[in-house]
Amino acid sequence: MPTIFTRIINREIPCHLVAEDENFIAFLDINPLAEGHTLVVTKREIDYIFDQEDQTLQALMLFCKKVSIQLAQAVPCLRVGLAVVGLEVPHTHVHLIPMNSMDDINFSKPKLKFSQEEFAATAQKIREKA
């Protein structure tokens, strides 16, 4: 059974797309810790990040770097934090989270709520920085 991320990649489930290439997709997290919280996902469905081939892992980090630069330009923050948790969906993904304090990347804190219009506007701001 495909993961929710594979279903997003296959356009079976909508997302607020931030960036995409032949190997990766980036979209806003629907349960964000901060405005602009973005998930970067490998298009090839492999559960554990360190089971990725070296070349894919390297390319994933370079794609994350590109997206994080766009994100920092679109959403004011001190830096963009990167987290790999990987327990909630068995498909390699990286969280890129705009941060102004350490608490901004605390996954146990309550998630923020945004309207579909707010998500769409944030995604657009990030895409415009490409």
N, CA, C and O atoms as a GROMACS GRO file, in nm:
protein
  520
    1MET      N    1   0.084  -0.118   0.000
    1MET     CA    2   0.000   0.000   0.000
    1MET      C    3   0.089   0.125   0.000
    1MET      O    4   0.178   0.137   0.084
    2PRO      N    5   0.066   0.216  -0.093
    2PRO     CA    6   0.150   0.336  -0.100
    2PRO      C    7   0.132   0.426   0.023
    2PRO      O    8   0.024   0.432   0.081
    3THR      N    9   0.240   0.495   0.060
    3THR     CA   10   0.231   0.588   0.171
    3THR      C   11   0.152   0.712   0.128
    3THR      O   12   0.128   0.733   0.010
    4ILE      N   13   0.114   0.792   0.227
    4ILE     CA   14   0.044   0.917   0.196
    4ILE      C   15   0.133   1.006   0.109
    4ILE      O   16   0.082   1.081   0.026
    5PHE      N   17   0.265   1.000   0.128
    5PHE     CA   18   0.355   1.082   0.048
    5PHE      C   19   0.356   1.035  -0.098
    5PHE      O   20   0.360   1.118  -0.190
    6THR      N   21   0.355   0.906  -0.120
    6THR     CA   22   0.347   0.854  -0.257
    6THR      C   23   0.217   0.897  -0.322
    6THR      O   24   0.213   0.929  -0.441
    7ARG      N   25   0.111   0.898  -0.246
    7ARG     CA   26  -0.018   0.942  -0.300
    7ARG      C   27  -0.015   1.092  -0.334
    7ARG      O   28  -0.079   1.134  -0.430
    8ILE      N   29   0.059   1.171  -0.256
    8ILE     CA   30   0.077   1.313  -0.289
    8ILE      C   31   0.161   1.326  -0.416
    8ILE      O   32   0.126   1.403  -0.505
    9ILE      N   33   0.270   1.253  -0.424
    9ILE     CA   34   0.357   1.255  -0.542
    9ILE      C   35   0.278   1.218  -0.668
    9ILE      O   36   0.297   1.278  -0.773
   10ASN      N   37   0.189   1.119  -0.655
   10ASN     CA   38   0.108   1.073  -0.768
   10ASN      C   39  -0.013   1.162  -0.794
   10ASN      O   40  -0.094   1.133  -0.883
   11ARG      N   41  -0.025   1.269  -0.717
   11ARG     CA   42  -0.134   1.368  -0.731
   11ARG      C   43  -0.271   1.309  -0.698
   11ARG      O   44  -0.374   1.357  -0.746
   12GLU      N   45  -0.273   1.205  -0.616
   12GLU     CA   46  -0.399   1.149  -0.567
   12GLU      C   47  -0.452   1.230  -0.450
   12GLU      O   48  -0.573   1.234  -0.425
   13ILE      N   49  -0.361   1.296  -0.378
   13ILE     CA   50  -0.395   1.382  -0.264
   13ILE      C   51  -0.332   1.518  -0.293
   13ILE      O   52  -0.215   1.525  -0.331
   14PRO      N   53  -0.407   1.626  -0.275
   14PRO     CA   54  -0.350   1.759  -0.303
   14PRO      C   55  -0.249   1.801  -0.197
   14PRO      O   56  -0.249   1.751  -0.084
   15CYS      N   57  -0.163   1.894  -0.235
   15CYS     CA   58  -0.066   1.950  -0.142
   15CYS      C   59  -0.042   2.095  -0.180
   15CYS      O   60  -0.085   2.142  -0.286
   16HIS      N   61   0.028   2.165  -0.092
   16HIS     CA   62   0.071   2.301  -0.122
   16HIS      C   63   0.218   2.292  -0.163
   16HIS      O   64   0.309   2.300  -0.081
   17LEU      N   65   0.237   2.274  -0.294
   17LEU     CA   66   0.367   2.248  -0.352
   17LEU      C   67   0.460   2.368  -0.338
   17LEU      O   68   0.422   2.483  -0.363
   18VAL      N   69   0.583   2.340  -0.299
   18VAL     CA   70   0.687   2.442  -0.286
   18VAL      C   71   0.792   2.425  -0.395
   18VAL      O   72   0.834   2.524  -0.456
   19ALA      N   73   0.835   2.302  -0.421
   19ALA     CA   74   0.939   2.274  -0.521
   19ALA      C   75   0.931   2.128  -0.561
   19ALA      O   76   0.878   2.044  -0.487
   20GLU      N   77   0.984   2.099  -0.680
   20GLU     CA   78   0.982   1.960  -0.727
   20GLU      C   79   1.085   1.944  -0.837
   20GLU      O   80   1.108   2.035  -0.917
   21ASP      N   81   1.148   1.827  -0.840
   21ASP     CA   82   1.230   1.787  -0.953
   21ASP      C   83   1.203   1.638  -0.978
   21ASP      O   84   1.106   1.584  -0.926
   22GLU      N   85   1.287   1.574  -1.057
   22GLU     CA   86   1.260   1.434  -1.093
   22GLU      C   87   1.275   1.337  -0.976
   22GLU      O   88   1.222   1.226  -0.982
   23ASN      N   89   1.345   1.377  -0.869
   23ASN     CA   90   1.370   1.286  -0.756
   23ASN      C   91   1.304   1.324  -0.624
   23ASN      O   92   1.288   1.240  -0.536
   24PHE      N   93   1.266   1.452  -0.611
   24PHE     CA   94   1.218   1.502  -0.483
   24PHE      C   95   1.099   1.595  -0.501
   24PHE      O   96   1.079   1.654  -0.607
   25ILE      N   97   1.020   1.606  -0.395
   25ILE     CA   98   0.909   1.699  -0.392
   25ILE      C   99   0.910   1.768  -0.256
   25ILE      O  100   0.943   1.706  -0.154
   26ALA      N  101   0.875   1.895  -0.253
   26ALA     CA  102   0.868   1.971  -0.128
   26ALA      C  103   0.731   2.037  -0.122
   26ALA      O  104   0.686   2.100  -0.217
   27PHE      N  105   0.666   2.022  -0.007
   27PHE     CA  106   0.533   2.080   0.012
   27PHE      C  107   0.516   2.116   0.158
   27PHE      O  108   0.587   2.066   0.245
   28LEU      N  109   0.420   2.205   0.184
   28LEU     CA  110   0.397   2.249   0.322
   28LEU      C  111   0.338   2.137   0.405
   28LEU      O  112   0.251   2.062   0.360
   29ASP      N  113   0.386   2.127   0.529
   29ASP     CA  114   0.331   2.032   0.626
   29ASP      C  115   0.193   2.082   0.668
   29ASP      O  116   0.177   2.199   0.701
   30ILE      N  117   0.093   1.994   0.667
   30ILE     CA  118  -0.043   2.037   0.704
   30ILE      C  119  -0.062   2.049   0.855
   30ILE      O  120  -0.164   2.099   0.902
   31ASN      N  121   0.037   2.004   0.932
   31ASN     CA  122   0.037   2.019   1.078
   31ASN      C  123   0.167   2.087   1.119
   31ASN      O  124   0.252   2.025   1.183
   32PRO      N  125   0.182   2.214   1.083
   32PRO     CA  126   0.312   2.280   1.097
   32PRO      C  127   0.346   2.324   1.239
   32PRO      O  128   0.260   2.351   1.322
   33LEU      N  129   0.477   2.328   1.263
   33LEU     CA  130   0.530   2.386   1.386
   33LEU      C  131   0.549   2.537   1.371
   33LEU      O  132   0.552   2.610   1.470
   34ALA      N  133   0.563   2.583   1.246
   34ALA     CA  134   0.584   2.725   1.216
   34ALA      C  135   0.530   2.752   1.076
   34ALA      O  136   0.516   2.660   0.995
   35GLU      N  137   0.501   2.878   1.047
   35GLU     CA  138   0.462   2.912   0.912
   35GLU      C  139   0.576   2.873   0.817
   35GLU      O  140   0.692   2.902   0.843
   36GLY      N  141   0.541   2.807   0.708
   36GLY     CA  142   0.641   2.766   0.611
   36GLY      C  143   0.703   2.630   0.636
   36GLY      O  144   0.786   2.585   0.557
   37HIS      N  145   0.665   2.562   0.745
   37HIS     CA  146   0.716   2.428   0.775
   37HIS      C  147   0.695   2.341   0.651
   37HIS      O  148   0.582   2.316   0.609
   38THR      N  149   0.804   2.295   0.594
   38THR     CA  150   0.803   2.224   0.466
   38THR      C  151   0.856   2.083   0.482
   38THR      O  152   0.951   2.059   0.556
   39LEU      N  153   0.794   1.991   0.411
   39LEU     CA  154   0.843   1.853   0.404
   39LEU      C  155   0.910   1.833   0.269
   39LEU      O  156   0.854   1.868   0.165
   40VAL      N  157   1.029   1.777   0.271
   40VAL     CA  158   1.099   1.739   0.149
   40VAL      C  159   1.100   1.586   0.147
   40VAL      O  160   1.147   1.521   0.240
   41VAL      N  161   1.047   1.531   0.038
   41VAL     CA  162   1.022   1.387   0.031
   41VAL      C  163   1.089   1.329  -0.093
   41VAL      O  164   1.086   1.389  -0.200
   42THR      N  165   1.150   1.212  -0.077
   42THR     CA  166   1.204   1.141  -0.192
   42THR      C  167   1.088   1.083  -0.272
   42THR      O  168   0.989   1.036  -0.214
   43LYS      N  169   1.098   1.086  -0.402
   43LYS     CA  170   0.992   1.028  -0.484
   43LYS      C  171   0.996   0.876  -0.481
   43LYS      O  172   0.894   0.810  -0.499
   44ARG      N  173   1.111   0.822  -0.460
   44ARG     CA  174   1.123   0.676  -0.445
   44ARG      C  175   1.089   0.642  -0.301
   44ARG      O  176   1.149   0.696  -0.208
   45GLU      N  177   0.995   0.554  -0.282
   45GLU     CA  178   0.944   0.521  -0.149
   45GLU      C  179   1.037   0.424  -0.077
   45GLU      O  180   1.031   0.303  -0.096
   46ILE      N  181   1.124   0.482   0.004
   46ILE     CA  182   1.214   0.406   0.092
   46ILE      C  183   1.193   0.461   0.232
   46ILE      O  184   1.196   0.582   0.253
   47ASP      N  185   1.171   0.372   0.328
   47ASP     CA  186   1.134   0.413   0.463
   47ASP      C  187   1.243   0.494   0.532
   47ASP      O  188   1.221   0.610   0.566
   48TYR      N  189   1.358   0.438   0.551
   48TYR     CA  190   1.462   0.493   0.638
   48TYR      C  191   1.563   0.574   0.556
   48TYR      O  192   1.618   0.525   0.457
   49ILE      N  193   1.588   0.695   0.598
   49ILE     CA  194   1.675   0.785   0.523
   49ILE      C  195   1.813   0.725   0.497
   49ILE      O  196   1.870   0.747   0.390
   50PHE      N  197   1.867   0.651   0.592
   50PHE     CA  198   2.001   0.597   0.574
   50PHE      C  199   2.003   0.466   0.496
   50PHE      O  200   2.107   0.403   0.481
   51ASP      N  201   1.886   0.425   0.445
   51ASP     CA  202   1.880   0.316   0.348
   51ASP      C  203   1.886   0.370   0.205
   51ASP      O  204   1.890   0.292   0.110
   52GLN      N  205   1.887   0.501   0.190
   52GLN     CA  206   1.900   0.564   0.058
   52GLN      C  207   2.042   0.540   0.007
   52GLN      O  208   2.137   0.530   0.085
   53GLU      N  209   2.056   0.533  -0.125
   53GLU     CA  210   2.189   0.527  -0.184
   53GLU      C  211   2.262   0.657  -0.154
   53GLU      O  212   2.198   0.761  -0.137
   54ASP      N  213   2.393   0.651  -0.146
   54ASP     CA  214   2.473   0.769  -0.113
   54ASP      C  215   2.443   0.886  -0.206
   54ASP      O  216   2.428   0.999  -0.160
   55GLN      N  217   2.434   0.860  -0.335
   55GLN     CA  218   2.410   0.966  -0.432
   55GLN      C  219   2.274   1.031  -0.408
   55GLN      O  220   2.260   1.152  -0.421
   56THR      N  221   2.173   0.952  -0.373
   56THR     CA  222   2.040   1.005  -0.346
   56THR      C  223   2.041   1.088  -0.218
   56THR      O  224   1.981   1.195  -0.214
   57LEU      N  225   2.108   1.040  -0.116
   57LEU     CA  226   2.117   1.113   0.010
   57LEU      C  227   2.187   1.248  -0.010
   57LEU      O  228   2.143   1.349   0.044
   58GLN      N  229   2.292   1.248  -0.087
   58GLN     CA  230   2.363   1.372  -0.118
   58GLN      C  231   2.272   1.468  -0.195
   58GLN      O  232   2.266   1.586  -0.163
   59ALA      N  233   2.203   1.417  -0.295
   59ALA     CA  234   2.113   1.501  -0.375
   59ALA      C  235   1.997   1.553  -0.291
   59ALA      O  236   1.951   1.665  -0.311
   60LEU      N  237   1.949   1.471  -0.198
   60LEU     CA  238   1.841   1.514  -0.108
   60LEU      C  239   1.885   1.634  -0.026
   60LEU      O  240   1.810   1.730  -0.012
   61MET      N  241   2.005   1.629   0.029
   61MET     CA  242   2.054   1.741   0.110
   61MET      C  243   2.073   1.867   0.025
   61MET      O  244   2.046   1.978   0.072
   62LEU      N  245   2.118   1.852  -0.098
   62LEU     CA  246   2.133   1.969  -0.186
   62LEU      C  247   1.997   2.027  -0.224
   62LEU      O  248   1.983   2.149  -0.234
   63PHE      N  249   1.897   1.941  -0.244
   63PHE     CA  250   1.762   1.989  -0.272
   63PHE      C  251   1.707   2.061  -0.149
   63PHE      O  252   1.644   2.166  -0.162
   64CYS      N  253   1.730   2.005  -0.030
   64CYS     CA  254   1.688   2.071   0.094
   64CYS      C  255   1.753   2.207   0.109
   64CYS      O  256   1.688   2.303   0.151
   65LYS      N  257   1.880   2.217   0.074
   65LYS     CA  258   1.950   2.346   0.081
   65LYS      C  259   1.882   2.448  -0.008
   65LYS      O  260   1.859   2.561   0.034
   66LYS      N  261   1.851   2.409  -0.131
   66LYS     CA  262   1.786   2.500  -0.225
   66LYS      C  263   1.651   2.547  -0.170
   66LYS      O  264   1.621   2.666  -0.173
   67VAL      N  265   1.572   2.454  -0.120
   67VAL     CA  266   1.440   2.488  -0.066
   67VAL      C  267   1.454   2.575   0.059
   67VAL      O  268   1.377   2.668   0.078
   68SER      N  269   1.552   2.544   0.144
   68SER     CA  270   1.568   2.622   0.267
   68SER      C  271   1.607   2.767   0.238
   68SER      O  272   1.568   2.857   0.312
   69ILE      N  273   1.682   2.789   0.132
   69ILE     CA  274   1.718   2.926   0.093
   69ILE      C  275   1.592   3.002   0.051
   69ILE      O  276   1.572   3.116   0.093
   70GLN      N  277   1.510   2.939  -0.030
   70GLN     CA  278   1.382   3.000  -0.071
   70GLN      C  279   1.295   3.026   0.051
   70GLN      O  280   1.236   3.134   0.065
   71LEU      N  281   1.288   2.928   0.140
   71LEU     CA  282   1.205   2.938   0.260
   71LEU      C  283   1.248   3.055   0.347
   71LEU      O  284   1.164   3.132   0.394
   72ALA      N  285   1.378   3.068   0.370
   72ALA     CA  286   1.430   3.177   0.454
   72ALA      C  287   1.404   3.314   0.393
   72ALA      O  288   1.386   3.412   0.465
   73GLN      N  289   1.401   3.322   0.261
   73GLN     CA  290   1.372   3.448   0.194
   73GLN      C  291   1.223   3.481   0.200
   73GLN      O  292   1.185   3.598   0.197
   74ALA      N  293   1.139   3.379   0.209
   74ALA     CA  294   0.994   3.400   0.207
   74ALA      C  295   0.934   3.417   0.345
   74ALA      O  296   0.836   3.490   0.362
   75VAL      N  297   0.991   3.350   0.444
   75VAL     CA  298   0.939   3.353   0.581
   75VAL      C  299   1.051   3.404   0.672
   75VAL      O  300   1.148   3.332   0.695
   76PRO      N  301   1.040   3.525   0.724
   76PRO     CA  302   1.147   3.579   0.808
   76PRO      C  303   1.177   3.488   0.928
   76PRO      O  304   1.088   3.449   1.003
   77CYS      N  305   1.306   3.455   0.944
   77CYS     CA  306   1.348   3.368   1.054
   77CYS      C  307   1.498   3.384   1.073
   77CYS      O  308   1.568   3.437   0.986
   78LEU      N  309   1.548   3.338   1.187
   78LEU     CA  310   1.692   3.343   1.212
   78LEU      C  311   1.766   3.236   1.132
   78LEU      O  312   1.879   3.257   1.087
   79ARG      N  313   1.701   3.121   1.116
   79ARG     CA  314   1.756   3.014   1.034
   79ARG      C  315   1.648   2.911   1.006
   79ARG      O  316   1.541   2.913   1.067
   80VAL      N  317   1.677   2.822   0.914
   80VAL     CA  318   1.586   2.712   0.885
   80VAL      C  319   1.644   2.587   0.948
   80VAL      O  320   1.755   2.545   0.915
   81GLY      N  321   1.568   2.527   1.038
   81GLY     CA  322   1.610   2.404   1.103
   81GLY      C  323   1.575   2.284   1.016
   81GLY      O  324   1.480   2.288   0.938
   82LEU      N  325   1.652   2.179   1.032
   82LEU     CA  326   1.630   2.056   0.958
   82LEU      C  327   1.614   1.943   1.057
   82LEU      O  328   1.695   1.929   1.150
   83ALA      N  329   1.510   1.862   1.040
   83ALA     CA  330   1.488   1.747   1.128
   83ALA      C  331   1.447   1.627   1.045
   83ALA      O  332   1.369   1.638   0.950
   84VAL      N  333   1.501   1.513   1.082
   84VAL     CA  334   1.460   1.387   1.023
   84VAL      C  335   1.410   1.301   1.137
   84VAL      O  336   1.487   1.259   1.223
   85VAL      N  337   1.280   1.276   1.138
   85VAL     CA  338   1.221   1.196   1.243
   85VAL      C  339   1.183   1.061   1.183
   85VAL      O  340   1.234   0.957   1.225
   86GLY      N  341   1.094   1.064   1.087
   86GLY     CA  342   1.065   0.945   1.007
   86GLY      C  343   0.984   0.837   1.072
   86GLY      O  344   0.977   0.726   1.019
   87LEU      N  345   0.922   0.864   1.185
   87LEU     CA  346   0.842   0.759   1.249
   87LEU      C  347   0.695   0.767   1.211
   87LEU      O  348   0.624   0.666   1.218
   88GLU      N  349   0.650   0.885   1.171
   88GLU     CA  350   0.507   0.901   1.145
   88GLU      C  351   0.465   0.848   1.008
   88GLU      O  352   0.353   0.798   0.994
   89VAL      N  353   0.550   0.859   0.908
   89VAL     CA  354   0.521   0.806   0.774
   89VAL      C  355   0.644   0.727   0.729
   89VAL      O  356   0.754   0.782   0.728
   90PRO      N  357   0.628   0.601   0.691
   90PRO     CA  358   0.743   0.518   0.652
   90PRO      C  359   0.791   0.548   0.510
   90PRO      O  360   0.786   0.462   0.422
   91HIS      N  361   0.837   0.671   0.489
   91HIS     CA  362   0.882   0.718   0.358
   91HIS      C  363   0.980   0.832   0.387
   91HIS      O  364   0.944   0.928   0.455
   92THR      N  365   1.101   0.823   0.336
   92THR     CA  366   1.204   0.922   0.366
   92THR      C  367   1.153   1.064   0.345
   92THR      O  368   1.104   1.100   0.238
   93HIS      N  369   1.166   1.144   0.452
   93HIS     CA  370   1.128   1.285   0.442
   93HIS      C  371   1.206   1.367   0.544
   93HIS      O  372   1.247   1.318   0.650
   94VAL      N  373   1.224   1.493   0.508
   94VAL     CA  374   1.299   1.588   0.590
   94VAL      C  375   1.207   1.705   0.621
   94VAL      O  376   1.137   1.755   0.533
   95HIS      N  377   1.208   1.748   0.746
   95HIS     CA  378   1.132   1.867   0.787
   95HIS      C  379   1.225   1.988   0.778
   95HIS      O  380   1.335   1.987   0.833
   96LEU      N  381   1.181   2.093   0.708
   96LEU     CA  382   1.250   2.221   0.707
   96LEU      C  383   1.160   2.320   0.780
   96LEU      O  384   1.047   2.345   0.737
   97ILE      N  385   1.211   2.375   0.890
   97ILE     CA  386   1.126   2.456   0.978
   97ILE      C  387   1.192   2.591   1.005
   97ILE      O  388   1.302   2.597   1.059
   98PRO      N  389   1.124   2.700   0.966
   98PRO     CA  390   1.176   2.832   1.001
   98PRO      C  391   1.184   2.846   1.153
   98PRO      O  392   1.090   2.813   1.224
   99MET      N  393   1.299   2.894   1.201
   99MET     CA  394   1.323   2.901   1.345
   99MET      C  395   1.368   3.039   1.388
   99MET      O  396   1.446   3.106   1.321
  100ASN      N  397   1.314   3.080   1.503
  100ASN     CA  398   1.363   3.199   1.572
  100ASN      C  399   1.408   3.164   1.713
  100ASN      O  400   1.471   3.245   1.781
  101SER      N  401   1.374   3.042   1.757
  101SER     CA  402   1.420   2.991   1.887
  101SER      C  403   1.422   2.839   1.879
  101SER      O  404   1.367   2.780   1.787
  102MET      N  405   1.487   2.777   1.976
  102MET     CA  406   1.494   2.631   1.980
  102MET      C  407   1.355   2.568   1.993
  102MET      O  408   1.332   2.457   1.945
  103ASP      N  409   1.264   2.638   2.057
  103ASP     CA  410   1.130   2.584   2.077
  103ASP      C  411   1.053   2.570   1.945
  103ASP      O  412   0.956   2.496   1.938
  104ASP      N  413   1.096   2.641   1.842
  104ASP     CA  414   1.028   2.634   1.713
  104ASP      C  415   1.040   2.498   1.645
  104ASP      O  416   0.966   2.470   1.551
  105ILE      N  417   1.133   2.415   1.691
  105ILE     CA  418   1.152   2.283   1.630
  105ILE      C  419   1.118   2.171   1.730
  105ILE      O  420   1.166   2.058   1.718
  106ASN      N  421   1.036   2.206   1.828
  106ASN     CA  422   0.991   2.111   1.930
  106ASN      C  423   0.864   2.042   1.881
  106ASN      O  424   0.757   2.102   1.877
  107PHE      N  425   0.876   1.916   1.844
  107PHE     CA  426   0.764   1.842   1.785
  107PHE      C  427   0.655   1.806   1.886
  107PHE      O  428   0.548   1.760   1.846
  108SER      N  429   0.680   1.826   2.014
  108SER     CA  430   0.576   1.796   2.113
  108SER      C  431   0.483   1.915   2.139
  108SER      O  432   0.381   1.900   2.206
  109LYS      N  433   0.518   2.032   2.086
  109LYS     CA  434   0.431   2.148   2.108
  109LYS      C  435   0.309   2.141   2.015
  109LYS      O  436   0.313   2.073   1.913
  110PRO      N  437   0.202   2.212   2.050
  110PRO     CA  438   0.082   2.210   1.964
  110PRO      C  439   0.113   2.262   1.824
  110PRO      O  440   0.190   2.356   1.806
  111LYS      N  441   0.051   2.198   1.726
  111LYS     CA  442   0.070   2.239   1.587
  111LYS      C  443  -0.014   2.362   1.558
  111LYS      O  444  -0.117   2.385   1.621
  112LEU      N  445   0.031   2.441   1.462
  112LEU     CA  446  -0.040   2.562   1.422
  112LEU      C  447  -0.152   2.527   1.325
  112LEU      O  448  -0.147   2.423   1.258
  113LYS      N  449  -0.250   2.613   1.317
  113LYS     CA  450  -0.361   2.595   1.224
  113LYS      C  451  -0.362   2.711   1.126
  113LYS      O  452  -0.359   2.827   1.166
  114PHE      N  453  -0.367   2.679   0.997
  114PHE     CA  454  -0.377   2.779   0.892
  114PHE      C  455  -0.491   2.740   0.799
  114PHE      O  456  -0.522   2.622   0.784
  115SER      N  457  -0.553   2.840   0.739
  115SER     CA  458  -0.657   2.813   0.639
  115SER      C  459  -0.590   2.767   0.510
  115SER      O  460  -0.470   2.785   0.491
  116GLN      N  461  -0.668   2.708   0.422
  116GLN     CA  462  -0.616   2.667   0.291
  116GLN      C  463  -0.562   2.788   0.215
  116GLN      O  464  -0.463   2.778   0.143
  117GLU      N  465  -0.626   2.901   0.232
  117GLU     CA  466  -0.581   3.024   0.166
  117GLU      C  467  -0.446   3.069   0.220
  117GLU      O  468  -0.360   3.114   0.145
  118GLU      N  469  -0.428   3.058   0.351
  118GLU     CA  470  -0.300   3.096   0.412
  118GLU      C  471  -0.189   3.000   0.367
  118GLU      O  472  -0.079   3.044   0.335
  119PHE      N  473  -0.218   2.869   0.365
  119PHE     CA  474  -0.120   2.773   0.315
  119PHE      C  475  -0.081   2.807   0.171
  119PHE      O  476   0.037   2.810   0.136
  120ALA      N  477  -0.182   2.832   0.087
  120ALA     CA  478  -0.157   2.862  -0.054
  120ALA      C  479  -0.071   2.987  -0.070
  120ALA      O  480   0.020   2.990  -0.153
  121ALA      N  481  -0.098   3.090   0.009
  121ALA     CA  482  -0.021   3.214   0.001
  121ALA      C  483   0.124   3.192   0.044
  121ALA      O  484   0.216   3.245  -0.018
  122THR      N  485   0.145   3.113   0.149
  122THR     CA  486   0.281   3.084   0.196
  122THR      C  487   0.357   3.004   0.091
  122THR      O  488   0.472   3.035   0.061
  123ALA      N  489   0.294   2.902   0.035
  123ALA     CA  490   0.358   2.821  -0.068
  123ALA      C  491   0.397   2.907  -0.188
  123ALA      O  492   0.505   2.892  -0.244
  124GLN      N  493   0.308   2.997  -0.226
  124GLN     CA  494   0.336   3.086  -0.338
  124GLN      C  495   0.456   3.176  -0.309
  124GLN      O  496   0.542   3.194  -0.395
  125LYS      N  497   0.462   3.231  -0.187
  125LYS     CA  498   0.576   3.316  -0.150
  125LYS      C  499   0.707   3.238  -0.161
  125LYS      O  500   0.807   3.291  -0.209
  126ILE      N  501   0.706   3.112  -0.118
  126ILE     CA  502   0.828   3.031  -0.123
  126ILE      C  503   0.865   3.000  -0.267
  126ILE      O  504   0.982   3.012  -0.305
  127ARG      N  505   0.767   2.960  -0.348
  127ARG     CA  506   0.793   2.929  -0.490
  127ARG      C  507   0.849   3.050  -0.565
  127ARG      O  508   0.935   3.035  -0.652
  128GLU      N  509   0.801   3.169  -0.531
  128GLU     CA  510   0.847   3.291  -0.599
  128GLU      C  511   0.995   3.320  -0.573
  128GLU      O  512   1.056   3.398  -0.647
  129LYS      N  513   1.053   3.260  -0.472
  129LYS     CA  514   1.194   3.285  -0.440
  129LYS      C  515   1.287   3.192  -0.517
  129LYS      O  516   1.409   3.200  -0.501
  130ALA      N  517   1.232   3.105  -0.600
  130ALA     CA  518   1.316   3.011  -0.678
  130ALA      C  519   1.395   3.084  -0.784
  130ALA      O  520   1.470   3.021  -0.858
   0.00000   0.00000   0.00000
